[in-house]
Amino acid sequence: MTVKVYNQEGSEVGSVDLNSKVFGIEPNEAVVHQYVTNYLARQRQGNASTKTRSDVAGGGKKPWRQKGTGHARSGTSSSPIWRGGGTVFGPHPRNYGSKLPKKMKRLALQSVFSDKAQAEKIKVIDSIQLSEVKTRSVVTMLSKLELNGKKCLILDEGKNDNLALSCRNIPGVRYSRASLANGYDLLDAEYLLLTKPGLKEVEEVFS
């Protein structure tokens, strides 16, 4: 598949062929679903914690003698049936995610990239050079690329602090290093805007 390459002024400056191993496969929805489910599960903090009867302070002495008091027999005040006692089967810190094989992760990402390519939701720009942190510069660039008001994920190779800081106040626009792209952000975006170095990085990492 061939896509056009634009510059920051929105002018067409060439074209580039997309790697069929990343952008030309048949999307596997089942694997993408597993990837997203696992990704969202891993976002949970999982730090809820309760005390069991062994963690509750006190409870070492038998509250009263076994017989003759008119009370139900009891051996400890830390019993779960007592107010202030331990909790039975309460939550404890844990990781809600599961281990996903690397091949499944790669297939999920390839499926998302291929789906975007087939829907013609991928645009390539030769490079994004910002001399300073300025949101208006990014807004102007997106407008010239007909992406203004769209949910857009910008993928660039390497670290681009000026671009990252200029994007953070634009609703619906996110920036990520190409090699660190995750399937959830790719799916959430309506359009993908890749720089040529970013595209090369994607093809090297995910092919």
BAFIVEX-495671 format. One record per residue (C-alpha): residue number from 1; x, z negated, y negated. Coordinates in Angstrom, 2 decimals. Layout:
BEGIN
+-----+---------+---------+---------+
!   i !    east !      up !   north !
+-----+---------+---------+---------+
! NUM !       X !       Z !       Y !
...
+-----+---------+---------+---------+
END
This chain:
BEGIN
+-----+---------+---------+---------+
!   i !    east !      up !   north !
+-----+---------+---------+---------+
!   1 !    0.00 !    0.00 !    0.00 !
!   2 !    1.27 !    0.92 !   -3.45 !
!   3 !    0.44 !   -1.01 !   -6.62 !
!   4 !    1.25 !   -0.31 !  -10.25 !
!   5 !    3.90 !   -2.28 !  -12.12 !
!   6 !    3.24 !   -3.35 !  -15.72 !
!   7 !    5.32 !   -4.89 !  -18.48 !
!   8 !    4.33 !   -7.79 !  -20.73 !
!   9 !    2.70 !   -5.38 !  -23.14 !
!  10 !    0.29 !   -4.18 !  -20.44 !
!  11 !    1.88 !   -0.74 !  -20.16 !
!  12 !    2.45 !    0.87 !  -16.77 !
!  13 !    6.17 !    1.17 !  -16.06 !
!  14 !    6.20 !    2.23 !  -12.40 !
!  15 !    4.91 !    1.35 !   -8.98 !
!  16 !    6.01 !   -0.65 !   -5.95 !
!  17 !    5.20 !   -0.56 !   -2.23 !
!  18 !    3.88 !   -3.79 !   -0.74 !
!  19 !    5.38 !   -4.96 !    2.54 !
!  20 !    2.81 !   -4.27 !    5.26 !
!  21 !    3.93 !   -7.35 !    7.24 !
!  22 !    2.74 !   -9.59 !    4.40 !
!  23 !    0.10 !   -7.53 !    2.58 !
!  24 !   -1.15 !   -5.17 !    5.29 !
!  25 !   -2.32 !   -7.25 !    8.26 !
!  26 !   -5.86 !   -7.92 !    9.47 !
!  27 !   -6.80 !  -11.31 !    7.91 !
!  28 !   -7.37 !  -14.09 !   10.45 !
!  29 !  -10.15 !  -16.23 !    8.99 !
!  30 !   -9.99 !  -18.87 !   11.72 !
!  31 !   -6.32 !  -19.61 !   11.08 !
!  32 !   -6.88 !  -19.65 !    7.31 !
!  33 !   -9.70 !  -22.17 !    7.82 !
!  34 !   -7.42 !  -24.41 !    9.92 !
!  35 !   -4.68 !  -24.16 !    7.30 !
!  36 !   -6.99 !  -25.10 !    4.40 !
!  37 !   -8.65 !  -27.93 !    6.35 !
!  38 !   -5.25 !  -29.39 !    7.21 !
!  39 !   -3.96 !  -28.90 !    3.64 !
!  40 !   -6.93 !  -30.75 !    2.12 !
!  41 !   -6.63 !  -33.53 !    4.71 !
!  42 !   -3.00 !  -34.02 !    3.71 !
!  43 !   -4.02 !  -34.45 !    0.06 !
!  44 !   -5.85 !  -37.67 !    0.95 !
!  45 !   -3.85 !  -40.76 !    0.02 !
!  46 !   -4.80 !  -42.58 !    3.20 !
!  47 !   -3.81 !  -45.97 !    1.76 !
!  48 !   -7.06 !  -47.88 !    2.45 !
!  49 !   -6.19 !  -51.09 !    4.27 !
!  50 !   -8.07 !  -54.09 !    5.67 !
!  51 !   -6.94 !  -57.35 !    7.25 !
!  52 !   -7.56 !  -58.05 !   10.90 !
!  53 !   -8.11 !  -61.59 !   12.19 !
!  54 !   -4.35 !  -61.94 !   12.68 !
!  55 !   -3.68 !  -61.08 !    9.01 !
!  56 !   -6.17 !  -63.52 !    7.43 !
!  57 !   -4.66 !  -66.74 !    6.08 !
!  58 !   -5.62 !  -69.91 !    7.89 !
!  59 !   -7.70 !  -70.07 !   11.03 !
!  60 !   -5.17 !  -72.06 !   13.06 !
!  61 !   -7.24 !  -75.18 !   13.54 !
!  62 !  -10.49 !  -75.29 !   15.45 !
!  63 !  -13.20 !  -75.84 !   12.77 !
!  64 !  -15.07 !  -78.49 !   14.79 !
!  65 !  -15.22 !  -79.85 !   18.29 !
!  66 !  -16.66 !  -77.68 !   20.99 !
!  67 !  -19.80 !  -79.71 !   21.75 !
!  68 !  -22.16 !  -82.13 !   20.20 !
!  69 !  -22.25 !  -80.96 !   16.56 !
!  70 !  -25.31 !  -78.70 !   16.66 !
!  71 !  -23.15 !  -75.81 !   15.44 !
!  72 !  -22.37 !  -72.73 !   17.44 !
!  73 !  -19.02 !  -73.13 !   19.15 !
!  74 !  -16.12 !  -71.67 !   17.18 !
!  75 !  -12.40 !  -71.49 !   17.74 !
!  76 !  -11.10 !  -70.15 !   14.40 !
!  77 !  -12.24 !  -69.51 !   10.83 !
!  78 !  -10.53 !  -66.10 !   10.86 !
!  79 !  -13.13 !  -64.79 !   13.32 !
!  80 !  -14.73 !  -61.50 !   12.21 !
!  81 !  -18.20 !  -63.10 !   12.33 !
!  82 !  -17.21 !  -65.61 !    9.67 !
!  83 !  -17.35 !  -64.97 !    5.94 !
!  84 !  -13.75 !  -64.43 !    4.85 !
!  85 !  -12.67 !  -63.65 !    8.37 !
!  86 !  -10.85 !  -60.59 !    9.61 !
!  87 !  -12.32 !  -57.08 !    9.75 !
!  88 !  -12.96 !  -55.33 !   13.05 !
!  89 !  -11.82 !  -51.68 !   13.31 !
!  90 !  -11.24 !  -51.46 !    9.55 !
!  91 !   -9.16 !  -48.68 !    7.94 !
!  92 !   -5.37 !  -48.86 !    7.85 !
!  93 !   -2.82 !  -46.67 !    6.03 !
!  94 !   -2.53 !  -43.31 !    7.80 !
!  95 !   -1.85 !  -39.62 !    7.32 !
!  96 !   -5.09 !  -37.67 !    7.72 !
!  97 !   -3.35 !  -34.34 !    8.20 !
!  98 !   -2.06 !  -32.90 !   11.43 !
!  99 !    1.03 !  -30.89 !   12.31 !
! 100 !    0.44 !  -27.17 !   11.95 !
! 101 !    2.87 !  -24.78 !   13.69 !
! 102 !    5.06 !  -22.71 !   11.37 !
! 103 !    3.78 !  -19.45 !   12.85 !
! 104 !    0.18 !  -20.46 !   12.06 !
! 105 !    1.15 !  -21.33 !    8.48 !
! 106 !    2.86 !  -17.99 !    8.05 !
! 107 !   -0.09 !  -16.11 !    9.57 !
! 108 !   -2.52 !  -17.95 !    7.27 !
! 109 !   -0.51 !  -17.05 !    4.16 !
! 110 !   -0.08 !  -13.45 !    5.30 !
! 111 !   -3.85 !  -13.28 !    5.85 !
! 112 !   -4.58 !  -14.50 !    2.32 !
! 113 !   -2.06 !  -12.11 !    0.75 !
! 114 !   -3.49 !   -9.22 !    2.79 !
! 115 !   -7.05 !  -10.10 !    1.80 !
! 116 !   -6.09 !  -10.12 !   -1.89 !
! 117 !   -4.31 !   -6.78 !   -1.50 !
! 118 !   -7.27 !   -5.16 !    0.26 !
! 119 !   -9.59 !   -6.43 !   -2.49 !
! 120 !   -7.19 !   -5.02 !   -5.15 !
! 121 !   -6.74 !   -8.47 !   -6.64 !
! 122 !   -2.95 !   -8.25 !   -6.93 !
! 123 !   -1.09 !   -7.19 !  -10.07 !
! 124 !    2.67 !   -6.83 !  -10.44 !
! 125 !    4.61 !   -7.28 !  -13.66 !
! 126 !    8.29 !   -6.38 !  -14.03 !
! 127 !    9.23 !   -9.78 !  -15.46 !
! 128 !    7.91 !  -12.56 !  -17.69 !
! 129 !   10.37 !  -13.59 !  -20.39 !
! 130 !    9.37 !  -16.32 !  -22.85 !
! 131 !   11.83 !  -17.44 !  -25.51 !
! 132 !    9.87 !  -20.65 !  -26.13 !
! 133 !    6.97 !  -22.67 !  -24.76 !
! 134 !    3.93 !  -21.01 !  -26.29 !
! 135 !    0.50 !  -20.82 !  -24.69 !
! 136 !   -0.62 !  -18.01 !  -26.98 !
! 137 !    2.12 !  -15.73 !  -25.60 !
! 138 !    0.76 !  -16.09 !  -22.06 !
! 139 !   -2.84 !  -15.67 !  -23.22 !
! 140 !   -1.89 !  -12.45 !  -25.04 !
! 141 !   -0.03 !  -11.14 !  -22.00 !
! 142 !   -2.97 !  -11.88 !  -19.67 !
! 143 !   -5.35 !  -10.22 !  -22.10 !
! 144 !   -3.25 !   -7.02 !  -22.09 !
! 145 !   -3.27 !   -7.09 !  -18.29 !
! 146 !   -7.08 !   -7.50 !  -18.29 !
! 147 !   -6.81 !  -10.94 !  -16.72 !
! 148 !   -8.08 !  -12.97 !  -19.65 !
! 149 !  -10.75 !  -15.45 !  -18.52 !
! 150 !   -9.94 !  -14.87 !  -14.83 !
! 151 !   -8.72 !  -17.50 !  -12.38 !
! 152 !   -5.15 !  -16.37 !  -11.98 !
! 153 !   -2.12 !  -17.60 !  -10.06 !
! 154 !    1.24 !  -16.48 !  -11.43 !
! 155 !    4.07 !  -16.29 !   -8.90 !
! 156 !    7.64 !  -15.97 !  -10.13 !
! 157 !   11.00 !  -16.25 !   -8.42 !
! 158 !   13.09 !  -19.28 !   -9.32 !
! 159 !   12.35 !  -21.91 !  -11.92 !
! 160 !   10.71 !  -20.80 !  -15.18 !
! 161 !   10.05 !  -23.91 !  -17.27 !
! 162 !    8.83 !  -22.04 !  -20.36 !
! 163 !    6.25 !  -20.17 !  -18.30 !
! 164 !    5.15 !  -23.28 !  -16.39 !
! 165 !    4.65 !  -25.29 !  -19.59 !
! 166 !    2.93 !  -22.39 !  -21.39 !
! 167 !    0.37 !  -22.01 !  -18.56 !
! 168 !   -0.68 !  -25.61 !  -18.12 !
! 169 !   -3.25 !  -25.66 !  -20.96 !
! 170 !   -4.96 !  -22.39 !  -19.99 !
! 171 !   -8.15 !  -22.98 !  -17.95 !
! 172 !   -8.03 !  -21.25 !  -14.58 !
! 173 !   -4.37 !  -20.18 !  -14.87 !
! 174 !   -1.72 !  -21.72 !  -12.62 !
! 175 !    1.98 !  -21.10 !  -12.13 !
! 176 !    4.01 !  -21.52 !   -8.96 !
! 177 !    7.40 !  -20.54 !   -7.62 !
! 178 !    6.84 !  -17.68 !   -5.19 !
! 179 !    8.59 !  -19.35 !   -2.27 !
! 180 !    6.45 !  -22.48 !   -2.67 !
! 181 !    3.05 !  -20.75 !   -2.79 !
! 182 !    0.40 !  -22.43 !   -0.67 !
! 183 !   -2.70 !  -20.89 !    0.86 !
! 184 !   -5.18 !  -23.12 !   -0.95 !
! 185 !   -3.95 !  -22.08 !   -4.41 !
! 186 !   -3.87 !  -18.43 !   -3.31 !
! 187 !   -7.47 !  -18.59 !   -2.11 !
! 188 !   -8.61 !  -20.48 !   -5.20 !
! 189 !   -7.25 !  -17.78 !   -7.52 !
! 190 !   -9.29 !  -14.67 !   -8.20 !
! 191 !   -6.18 !  -12.63 !   -9.07 !
! 192 !   -2.50 !  -12.93 !   -8.15 !
! 193 !    0.04 !  -11.92 !  -10.78 !
! 194 !    3.48 !  -11.49 !   -9.27 !
! 195 !    6.70 !  -10.65 !  -11.04 !
! 196 !    8.91 !   -8.11 !   -9.25 !
! 197 !   11.46 !  -10.82 !   -8.33 !
! 198 !    8.55 !  -13.03 !   -7.24 !
! 199 !    7.16 !  -10.24 !   -5.06 !
! 200 !   10.56 !   -9.76 !   -3.43 !
! 201 !   10.76 !  -13.51 !   -2.78 !
! 202 !    7.27 !  -13.53 !   -1.20 !
! 203 !    8.16 !  -10.65 !    1.09 !
! 204 !   11.42 !  -12.33 !    2.16 !
! 205 !    9.90 !  -15.75 !    2.80 !
! 206 !    6.57 !  -14.85 !    4.39 !
! 207 !    7.35 !  -11.66 !    6.32 !
+-----+---------+---------+---------+
END
